[in-house]
Amino acid sequence: MATFNRAGEEGSVPNRSGRFLQKDSYWYYTTREGVDIGPFDTRADAEVGVGEFIDFICASEPKVLDVLKQYRAA
C-alpha cells in the first residue's frame, strides 16, 4: 500500500496506526505527539473528542503549536 504525506506534512511519511484504543473499559485517542487523550465512555465519544482536538489544532496560533510540538514522542 502506497503512503503519502497528508496536507501540511513535510518530510518522510510517518508510520500510521490506529488512533483509538481501549484500556480498562474506557476509550482513548492518540495524538501525533504520542499522547493518549481520554478517558471516554465510548469509542463514539473518543471520535468526537479527536475531532474537537483537530479543530483546536487547526485554529491555534503558531506559538500554541510550538508548545504542543515539545510533547511529540521521540
C-alpha positions, -999 to +999 in steps of 0.1 A: +000+000+000+014+034-010+015+061+017+017+098+011+021+129+032-011+144+043-019+181+037+006+202+056+031+174+063+066+177+052+095+152+051+092+115+053+059+099+057+053+089+094+041+055+104+003+053+105-015+034+132-049+032+147-058+064+166-083+048+190-075+023+218-094+008+247-080+004+282-099-008+313-133-004+295-126+033+285-116+047+252-087+070+243-073+085+212-036+090+205-022+123+191+007+126+167+027+136+197+021+101+211-002+113+239-032+092+248-062+115+254-092+103+274-109+085+291-141+085+271-170+062+279-175+051+243-155+050+210-180+074+196-172+099+223-135+095+216-142+101+179-160+134+188-131+143+211-104+137+184-125+159+160-126+187+186-088+183+192-081+186+154-104+216+152-084+232+181-051+225+165-062+239+131-074+271+148-044+276+171-018+303+167+017+291+157+030+297+193+005+272+207+015+246+181+052+252+191+043+243+227+025+212+216+054+200+195+075+199+226+055+169+237+059+149+205+072+114+212+108+108+202 
